[in-house]
Every structure is written in C-alpha cells, then in structure tokens.
Amino acid sequence: MNNIIKIDCLSKNYHTKEGEIEAIKDFNLEIKEGEIISLVGPSGCGKSTLLSLISGLDTECKGNIISKNKLKMAYMLQSDALLPWLTIYENAILGLKINRDLTKDNLAYVDYLLNLYNLKEFKDNYPKSLSGGMKQRLALIRTLAVKPDILLLDEPFCALDQQARMLISDDVYQICKKEKKTVILVTHNIEEAITFSDRVIVLSKRPTMIKNIISINMANNSSILERRKDTSYQTYFDMIWKDLEYES
C-alpha cells in the first residue's frame, strides 16, 4: 500500500500566560491508503491536537504533513453536531450541499446509507425525535456522504452506552473495510483501539511522542465482535496497558 499521509518531525508549542508549553515533539508517522489506525495515550497528551493538524484546521506547527493531492478529509467529533432546525435528510446531505456536490449519484448514496442504518423512514423528522445511537448514525451518514479519502474520528462513540457503542463502531468498521477507507481514530478505549485498528499508535504524555506502534493481526476480521473473541486480544491489551501505565 502507498502512503496517503507522511508526518515528518512535527512539533507544536502553545503560548500561555505561564509560558510556552511543548505539546508535540518530533512526531513522525506514515499512514497507508486503506489503513485504520488508532491513537491512544494519556488524557491531555495531544491526540485531538494531532487530528486538528492533520486535517489542516490548525496550521501553527513546525515540521511537515505531506499528503496526496486533492485529498478529501471528513471529521467526526464526539458530539453529533446535528442542526436541530434541519430534518434528518437535510442534515444527511449538509456536507454535500456545502460542497455544492448534490449530484444524482451522491444523493442516491445518501439514500443507501439512510436505508442501511434504518433511518430512511424517519428522513422527514427532526433530530430531537432520534435516540442517541440514531443521532450518531446520522452523524456518520453525513460524514460518509461526502465520500472522504480519510475519516478523522475523535472519540465519536464515547457518549453512547456500551451496546450502542459496540454496534455503531462495528457499523463504521465494516463500511470502512468494505470501501477501503483510511481512518484515524482517537480513543481512550483500549478495547476499541485493538478491535477497530490495523495499528495502534501509543502516545506518551505531553509533549506527545510515539512510545510504541503495535500492529494488530487477527485471524477473523469480519467484525469487531469477532475480533474481540480472538485469542491474541488479551496479549494486545496487556501490551498497550503496560505502555500507558508507565505514562500515568
């Protein structure tokens, strides 16, 4: 697989009243097309800052982030960020509307996603009528509708209960694998990182550096639930836990 993003000697400092804070230091990483990676690390270590720099929302840094030309990224946050005055369908096509890309094929894809996630019959309702899990599915549909090359996921399932979290994260995993999407997931959940990812990037406490990179190899990749049953799961968990324990 070819690299889709290369991060080279990335550093980021913040200026505060107390002085300069070194947030990220000499960060190097190559991400391949179709790869799913997770970033895990102590709270406040800079995981979300890394996503902001990769996406281009934050450009104040040293070093280089090199990506393929005309790379389309989509960002999914912890909050569903749905607009309550728009219908479910209008929320689903919002990104396409902003990008002026409301083509017949793209609208058909939105209909397909709404049907896939059992929201089609509610398309004329408003977000207040949806459960938390359904709102997160709608946020996912809006993100996927623009057909991004890379999905940036910042703790997108953390507000859900355990059952909804497992089901929706599995939905995302399967569609990303099927469509060979490149994904960067920020999570505090070790189980989620292992079952969702091809590689887990373990980060140090601030200033953020890469402490370990763990390749996840499992016999059954059909679903997150099946990966959770893999005999190697506990070994991966113990490795990541040990790395994070020394950072606490």
C-alpha positions as CSV (number, residue, x, y, z in Angstrom):
1,M,0.0,0.0,0.0
2,N,1.1,3.5,-0.7
3,N,1.4,6.2,1.9
4,I,-1.5,8.6,1.9
5,I,0.0,10.8,4.7
6,K,3.5,11.3,5.9
7,I,4.1,13.2,9.2
8,D,7.7,14.4,9.4
9,C,9.3,15.9,12.5
10,L,6.1,17.5,13.6
11,S,6.3,19.8,16.7
12,K,3.7,22.1,18.3
13,N,4.0,24.6,21.1
14,Y,1.3,26.6,22.9
15,H,1.9,30.1,24.3
16,T,0.1,30.7,27.7
17,K,0.4,33.3,30.5
18,E,2.6,30.8,32.3
19,G,4.9,30.5,29.3
20,E,5.5,28.2,26.4
21,I,4.1,24.7,26.5
22,E,5.6,21.9,24.3
23,A,2.6,19.9,23.2
24,I,4.0,17.7,20.4
25,K,7.7,16.9,19.9
26,D,9.4,15.4,16.9
27,F,6.4,13.3,15.8
28,N,6.9,11.0,12.8
29,L,4.4,8.7,11.2
30,E,3.5,7.2,7.8
31,I,-0.2,6.3,7.2
32,K,-1.0,4.0,4.3
33,E,-4.0,4.0,2.0
34,G,-6.9,1.9,3.4
35,E,-5.3,1.6,6.8
36,I,-7.2,2.1,10.1
37,I,-5.0,3.4,12.9
38,S,-5.9,4.4,16.5
39,L,-4.2,7.0,18.6
40,V,-4.2,6.2,22.3
41,G,-2.5,8.0,25.1
42,P,-2.9,9.7,28.5
43,S,-5.6,12.4,28.8
44,G,-4.4,15.8,27.6
45,C,-1.4,14.3,25.7
46,G,-2.4,16.0,22.4
47,K,-4.4,13.3,20.4
48,S,-7.1,15.8,19.3
49,T,-4.4,18.4,18.5
50,L,-2.8,15.9,16.1
51,L,-6.1,15.4,14.3
52,S,-6.5,19.2,14.0
53,L,-3.1,19.5,12.5
54,I,-3.6,16.6,10.1
55,S,-6.9,18.0,9.0
56,G,-5.5,21.5,8.4
57,L,-7.8,23.1,11.0
58,D,-4.6,24.1,12.9
59,T,-1.6,25.1,10.9
60,E,0.6,26.6,13.6
61,C,3.4,24.0,13.9
62,K,6.9,23.0,12.8
63,G,7.7,20.1,10.6
64,N,5.7,18.7,7.6
65,I,2.5,16.9,7.0
66,I,2.7,15.6,3.4
67,S,-0.5,14.2,1.9
68,K,-1.7,13.1,-1.6
69,N,-3.0,15.8,-3.8
70,K,-6.7,16.7,-3.6
71,L,-7.1,14.5,-0.5
72,K,-10.7,14.8,0.9
73,M,-11.0,14.5,4.7
74,A,-14.1,14.3,6.8
75,Y,-14.1,14.9,10.6
76,M,-16.4,13.2,13.0
77,L,-16.4,14.6,16.5
78,Q,-17.6,13.4,20.0
79,S,-20.7,15.5,19.6
80,D,-23.1,14.6,16.8
81,A,-23.3,18.3,15.9
82,L,-26.7,17.9,14.2
83,L,-28.6,21.1,13.3
84,P,-32.0,20.8,15.1
85,W,-33.9,23.0,12.6
86,L,-33.0,20.7,9.7
87,T,-34.7,17.4,9.0
88,I,-32.8,14.2,9.2
89,Y,-32.4,14.1,5.4
90,E,-31.3,17.8,5.3
91,N,-28.7,17.0,8.0
92,A,-27.5,14.0,6.0
93,I,-26.9,16.0,2.8
94,L,-25.5,19.1,4.6
95,G,-21.8,18.4,3.7
96,L,-22.8,17.8,0.1
97,K,-24.8,21.0,0.0
98,I,-21.9,23.0,1.4
99,N,-19.5,21.5,-1.1
100,R,-22.1,22.1,-3.9
101,D,-21.9,18.4,-4.8
102,L,-25.6,17.4,-4.8
103,T,-25.2,15.1,-7.7
104,K,-27.7,12.3,-8.5
105,D,-25.1,9.6,-7.6
106,N,-24.3,11.3,-4.3
107,L,-27.9,11.7,-3.3
108,A,-28.5,8.1,-4.2
109,Y,-25.6,7.2,-1.9
110,V,-27.2,9.1,1.0
111,D,-30.5,7.2,0.4
112,Y,-28.5,4.0,0.5
113,L,-26.8,5.0,3.8
114,L,-30.1,6.0,5.4
115,N,-31.6,2.7,4.4
116,L,-28.5,0.8,5.7
117,Y,-28.7,2.5,9.1
118,N,-32.5,2.2,9.4
119,L,-33.2,5.9,9.2
120,K,-34.9,6.2,5.9
121,E,-38.4,6.1,7.4
122,F,-37.5,9.0,9.7
123,K,-35.9,11.2,7.0
124,D,-38.6,13.9,7.3
125,N,-38.4,14.0,11.1
126,Y,-36.1,16.2,13.1
127,P,-33.1,15.1,15.2
128,K,-34.9,15.6,18.5
129,S,-37.0,12.5,17.6
130,L,-33.9,10.3,17.5
131,S,-32.2,8.3,20.2
132,G,-28.5,8.9,21.0
133,G,-27.4,6.0,18.9
134,M,-29.6,7.0,15.9
135,K,-28.2,10.6,16.1
136,Q,-24.7,9.2,16.0
137,R,-25.6,7.0,12.9
138,L,-27.0,10.2,11.2
139,A,-23.7,12.0,12.0
140,L,-21.9,9.1,10.4
141,I,-24.1,9.2,7.3
142,R,-23.4,12.9,6.9
143,T,-19.6,12.2,7.3
144,L,-19.6,9.3,4.8
145,A,-21.9,11.1,2.3
146,V,-19.0,13.3,1.0
147,K,-17.1,10.1,0.2
148,P,-13.9,11.2,2.0
149,D,-10.5,9.6,1.4
150,I,-9.7,9.8,5.1
151,L,-12.1,9.7,8.1
152,L,-10.8,11.5,11.2
153,L,-12.7,10.2,14.2
154,D,-12.3,12.0,17.5
155,E,-13.9,9.8,20.3
156,P,-17.1,9.5,18.1
157,F,-18.7,6.8,20.2
158,C,-17.8,7.9,23.7
159,A,-21.3,9.4,24.5
160,L,-23.1,6.1,23.7
161,D,-24.0,3.3,26.1
162,Q,-21.9,0.1,25.7
163,Q,-24.3,-1.8,23.4
164,A,-24.8,1.1,21.1
165,R,-21.1,1.8,21.1
166,M,-20.3,-1.7,20.0
167,L,-23.0,-1.8,17.3
168,I,-22.2,1.6,15.8
169,S,-18.4,1.2,15.9
170,D,-18.9,-2.2,14.2
171,D,-21.0,-0.4,11.5
172,V,-18.2,2.1,10.9
173,Y,-15.5,-0.6,10.9
174,Q,-17.3,-2.8,8.4
175,I,-18.1,0.0,6.0
176,C,-14.6,1.4,6.2
177,K,-13.1,-2.0,5.5
178,K,-15.6,-2.6,2.6
179,E,-14.8,0.7,1.0
180,K,-11.1,0.6,1.9
181,K,-11.3,3.9,3.7
182,T,-8.3,5.3,5.6
183,V,-9.2,6.0,9.2
184,I,-7.5,7.8,12.1
185,L,-9.3,7.2,15.3
186,V,-8.6,9.0,18.6
187,T,-9.8,6.9,21.6
188,H,-9.2,6.4,25.3
189,N,-10.7,2.9,25.0
190,I,-8.1,0.2,24.6
191,E,-10.6,-2.4,23.5
192,E,-11.9,-0.1,20.8
193,A,-8.4,0.6,19.6
194,I,-7.5,-3.1,19.3
195,T,-10.7,-4.3,17.7
196,F,-11.0,-1.3,15.3
197,S,-7.5,-0.9,14.0
198,D,-4.7,-2.3,11.8
199,R,-2.2,-0.5,14.0
200,V,-2.4,1.2,17.4
201,I,-0.1,4.2,18.0
202,V,0.6,4.5,21.7
203,L,1.5,8.1,22.6
204,S,3.5,9.4,25.5
205,K,2.3,12.1,27.9
206,R,3.0,15.7,26.9
207,P,5.0,16.6,24.9
208,T,3.5,13.9,22.6
209,M,5.8,11.5,21.1
210,I,5.3,7.9,19.8
211,K,6.0,5.4,22.5
212,N,5.1,2.3,20.6
213,I,3.4,1.1,17.4
214,I,1.6,-2.1,17.7
215,S,0.4,-4.0,14.5
216,I,-2.8,-5.8,15.1
217,N,-3.0,-9.2,13.3
218,M,-6.1,-11.3,13.9
219,A,-7.4,-14.4,12.1
220,N,-11.0,-13.1,11.8
221,N,-11.6,-9.5,10.6
222,S,-15.2,-9.8,9.7
223,S,-16.4,-7.7,12.6
224,I,-15.4,-6.0,15.8
225,L,-17.3,-8.6,17.9
226,E,-15.3,-11.4,16.2
227,R,-12.0,-9.6,16.7
228,R,-12.8,-9.2,20.4
229,K,-13.0,-13.1,20.7
230,D,-9.6,-13.5,19.1
231,T,-7.1,-15.4,21.3
232,S,-4.5,-12.7,20.7
233,Y,-6.8,-9.9,22.0
234,Q,-5.6,-10.1,25.7
235,T,-2.0,-10.1,24.6
236,Y,-2.5,-6.8,22.7
237,F,-4.5,-5.4,25.6
238,D,-1.7,-6.1,28.1
239,M,0.9,-4.6,25.8
240,I,-0.9,-1.3,25.4
241,W,-1.9,-1.2,29.1
242,K,1.7,-1.7,30.1
243,D,2.8,1.2,27.8
244,L,0.1,3.5,29.1
245,E,0.6,2.5,32.8
246,Y,4.1,4.0,32.7
247,E,2.7,7.2,31.4
248,S,0.2,7.7,34.2
